[in-house]
Amino acid sequence: MLSIMKQQKHGYIIQISSFAGLVNFPSIGFYNGSKPAIESFIESLNLEIQNTRI
Protein backbone atom coordinates (compact mmCIF):
# COMPACT_ATOMS: atom_id res chain seq x y z
CA MET A 1 0.00 0.00 0.00
CA LEU A 2 2.64 2.52 1.03
CA SER A 3 4.88 1.80 -1.97
CA ILE A 4 1.96 2.47 -4.34
CA MET A 5 1.18 5.75 -2.58
CA LYS A 6 4.82 6.77 -2.84
CA GLN A 7 4.79 6.02 -6.60
CA GLN A 8 1.61 8.06 -7.02
CA LYS A 9 3.11 10.79 -4.80
CA HIS A 10 -0.11 11.16 -2.84
CA GLY A 11 -2.61 9.19 -0.80
CA TYR A 12 -4.54 9.02 2.43
CA ILE A 13 -4.10 6.81 5.45
CA ILE A 14 -7.05 6.77 7.81
CA GLN A 15 -6.56 5.36 11.28
CA ILE A 16 -9.50 4.09 13.29
CA SER A 17 -8.90 2.82 16.79
CA SER A 18 -11.03 2.54 19.89
CA PHE A 19 -11.42 3.64 23.45
CA ALA A 20 -9.97 0.28 24.54
CA GLY A 21 -6.49 1.72 24.04
CA LEU A 22 -7.08 4.08 26.94
CA VAL A 23 -9.22 1.96 29.25
CA ASN A 24 -8.78 -1.77 29.78
CA PHE A 25 -11.70 -4.16 29.93
CA PRO A 26 -11.68 -7.68 31.37
CA SER A 27 -11.78 -10.70 29.04
CA ILE A 28 -10.45 -8.79 26.00
CA GLY A 29 -6.82 -8.27 26.96
CA PHE A 30 -5.47 -9.05 23.49
CA TYR A 31 -7.84 -6.50 21.99
CA ASN A 32 -6.88 -3.89 24.61
CA GLY A 33 -3.19 -4.55 23.94
CA SER A 34 -3.51 -4.14 20.19
CA LYS A 35 -4.74 -0.54 20.39
CA PRO A 36 -1.49 1.02 21.71
CA ALA A 37 0.37 -1.04 19.08
CA ILE A 38 -1.71 0.59 16.34
CA GLU A 39 -0.96 4.04 17.75
CA SER A 40 2.78 3.29 17.83
CA PHE A 41 2.71 1.92 14.27
CA ILE A 42 0.93 5.04 12.96
CA GLU A 43 3.40 7.35 14.74
CA SER A 44 6.33 5.49 13.14
CA LEU A 45 4.62 5.51 9.75
CA ASN A 46 4.08 9.25 10.08
CA LEU A 47 7.82 9.78 10.53
CA GLU A 48 8.50 7.67 7.44
CA ILE A 49 6.14 9.63 5.20
CA GLN A 50 6.42 13.15 6.61
CA ASN A 51 8.18 14.54 3.52
CA THR A 52 5.60 13.13 1.12
CA ARG A 53 2.04 14.08 0.25
CA ILE A 54 0.65 10.96 1.89
N, C-alpha and C positions, 0 to 999 in steps of 0.2 A: 504494500500500500504506500509506504513512505517513498520508496524509490520511484514509483509512478508519479507521485505528487512532485517530487524533485525534478523529474523530467519535464513535467508540464509547467513547472515553476509557479504553481499555485495549488491551493486545496484547502480543505477545512477538516479539522479534527474536532469532533464533539465528544466531550467526556460526560458521562452520566454515572453518578455514583449513588450512594444512599446515606442516610442518617446512621446506619450501622457502623460507619467508620468512626463516628464520634462517641457513640453509646453502644456498649456491648449488651447482647441479649443471650440468655441461656439457651442451650441446645442448638445454636447456630454459630459456633465458634469459628469454623472454617470460613463461613460467609463474613463474619465480623472481621476476621484477619485479612481477607482479600481486599477490603476497601482501602486501608492505608497503603497496600501494595500498588493499587491502581493510582492513587495520588502520587506516590513516589515515581512510578513509571512515567506519568504525564509530566511531572516536573523535569525529569531527565530528558524526555523527548523534547520539551520546550527549549532546553539548552541546545540540543542538537539542531533544531530548525530555526533558531532565533534570527538568523540572517537570511531567511527565505521568506516567501510570501505565503507560506503554509500556516 
